[in-house]
Amino acid sequence: MQASEIEAMFTRGTGDYVFARWERPIVPVVFGVDDATLTVVKGAVEAVVALADHKMAETDPELGANLMFFFFSDWAELRAVPRLGEMIPDLDALTHRLEAAGANQYRAFRFEANGAIKAAFVFLRMDDELSALPAEVLALNQAVQVVLLWSDKAFTARSPLARAGEAVVLRPDVGDLIRAGYDRVMPVAAGDPSHALRLAARLAVNGGAGA
């Protein structure tokens, strides 16, 4: 992955380069699924966190849980979730916009004072498209997309996952980029495109693609 490709992965539709990773240990909680799917989702998060060489915990001292997954059938259901509006600004208006757009997923983030990811919320409306996906694929895809603050365009043309025989796995280049982003010499947040050059350098040092 070249530096220009890396830059595109964190350049938003507004043209701003915005990178952020987690600093505090990740504590996931999952709503709206059975125990089997719960295990799959948490397993996917654990796998991606291990890949990043980051940490998980049983509880967050400030938030309790800081990575929340919501599975539901209609956006209107979110408007009835107690206290969710306290965590997601303008929840009512947001869900109406997503409803009107026919969206089946949405991710929201909160940030530390230094720009690192503080909390993430994953909303999945289980329409026919998402319901057709194996739970393992859906969970891994979402776990990858909250481990870093990717561009809103990062995976519109190409999924972060790839098929390896009968299995669906994380693309090696995306995995390498996650590891580089969590390298201890790298900042937890960045807003300058030169950061992409540093990521490319880490990929080269770690045996990935160079700049």
RAJO-V249181 format. One record per backbone hydrogen bond with DSSP energy under -0.5 kcal/mol. NH is the residue of the N-H (numbers start at 1). CO is the residue of the C=O. E is the energy in kcal/mol with one decimal. If there is no record, write none. Layout:
nh=<NH & NH>
co=<CO & CO>
e=<E & E>
//
This chain:
nh=<6 & 7 & 8 & 9 & 9 & 10 & 10 & 11 & 12 & 12 & 15 & 18 & 18 & 19 & 21 & 22 & 23 & 24 & 26 & 29 & 31 & 38 & 39 & 40 & 41 & 42 & 43 & 44 & 45 & 46 & 47 & 48 & 49 & 50 & 51 & 52 & 53 & 53 & 54 & 57 & 60 & 61 & 64 & 65 & 66 & 67 & 68 & 69 & 70 & 71 & 72 & 77 & 78 & 79 & 79 & 80 & 81 & 82 & 84 & 86 & 87 & 87 & 88 & 89 & 91 & 94 & 95 & 96 & 97 & 98 & 99 & 100 & 101 & 102 & 102 & 103 & 106 & 108 & 110 & 112 & 115 & 117 & 118 & 119 & 120 & 121 & 122 & 123 & 123 & 124 & 124 & 125 & 125 & 126 & 126 & 127 & 131 & 132 & 133 & 138 & 139 & 140 & 141 & 142 & 143 & 144 & 145 & 146 & 146 & 147 & 147 & 148 & 149 & 150 & 151 & 154 & 156 & 157 & 162 & 164 & 167 & 169 & 169 & 171 & 175 & 176 & 177 & 178 & 179 & 180 & 181 & 182 & 183 & 186 & 190 & 195 & 196 & 197 & 197 & 198 & 199 & 200 & 201 & 202 & 203 & 204 & 205 & 206 & 207 & 208>
co=<2 & 3 & 4 & 5 & 6 & 6 & 7 & 8 & 10 & 16 & 12 & 10 & 16 & 190 & 188 & 147 & 117 & 117 & 55 & 67 & 69 & 34 & 35 & 36 & 37 & 38 & 39 & 40 & 41 & 42 & 43 & 44 & 45 & 46 & 47 & 48 & 49 & 50 & 49 & 26 & 64 & 59 & 60 & 63 & 27 & 27 & 120 & 29 & 122 & 31 & 124 & 74 & 75 & 75 & 76 & 77 & 78 & 80 & 81 & 83 & 83 & 84 & 84 & 87 & 88 & 90 & 91 & 92 & 93 & 94 & 95 & 96 & 97 & 98 & 99 & 98 & 123 & 121 & 119 & 116 & 112 & 21 & 110 & 110 & 66 & 108 & 68 & 106 & 121 & 70 & 122 & 104 & 123 & 72 & 124 & 125 & 127 & 128 & 130 & 134 & 135 & 136 & 137 & 138 & 139 & 140 & 141 & 142 & 143 & 143 & 144 & 144 & 20 & 148 & 9 & 151 & 153 & 153 & 169 & 167 & 164 & 162 & 167 & 160 & 171 & 172 & 173 & 174 & 175 & 176 & 177 & 178 & 180 & 183 & 19 & 192 & 193 & 193 & 194 & 194 & 195 & 196 & 197 & 198 & 199 & 200 & 201 & 202 & 204 & 203>
e=<-2.4 & -2.7 & -1.7 & -1.2 & -0.6 & -0.6 & -1.3 & -0.7 & -0.7 & -2.8 & -2.4 & -2.8 & -0.6 & -2.8 & -2.3 & -0.7 & -0.9 & -0.5 & -2.4 & -2.4 & -2.9 & -2.3 & -2.1 & -1.6 & -2.7 & -2.5 & -2.1 & -2.1 & -2.1 & -2.4 & -2.1 & -2.1 & -2.7 & -2.3 & -2.0 & -2.0 & -0.5 & -1.0 & -2.5 & -1.7 & -2.6 & -0.5 & -2.5 & -1.8 & -1.7 & -1.9 & -2.4 & -2.5 & -3.1 & -2.2 & -2.2 & -1.8 & -1.3 & -0.6 & -0.7 & -1.2 & -1.5 & -0.5 & -1.5 & -1.1 & -0.7 & -1.2 & -2.1 & -0.6 & -1.0 & -2.8 & -2.8 & -1.7 & -2.1 & -2.5 & -2.2 & -2.4 & -1.8 & -0.7 & -0.9 & -2.1 & -1.9 & -2.4 & -2.6 & -3.1 & -1.5 & -2.4 & -3.1 & -1.6 & -2.5 & -2.9 & -3.3 & -3.1 & -0.5 & -2.8 & -0.5 & -2.2 & -0.5 & -3.3 & -0.8 & -2.3 & -2.6 & -1.2 & -1.3 & -2.3 & -2.6 & -2.2 & -2.3 & -2.0 & -2.5 & -2.3 & -1.5 & -0.6 & -0.9 & -0.8 & -0.7 & -0.6 & -2.3 & -1.3 & -3.3 & -1.2 & -1.2 & -0.5 & -3.2 & -3.3 & -1.8 & -3.2 & -0.5 & -2.9 & -2.4 & -2.6 & -1.8 & -2.3 & -2.2 & -2.3 & -2.5 & -1.4 & -1.2 & -2.1 & -2.2 & -2.4 & -1.6 & -0.6 & -0.6 & -1.4 & -2.2 & -2.3 & -2.0 & -2.1 & -2.3 & -1.9 & -2.4 & -2.6 & -1.0 & -4.1>
//
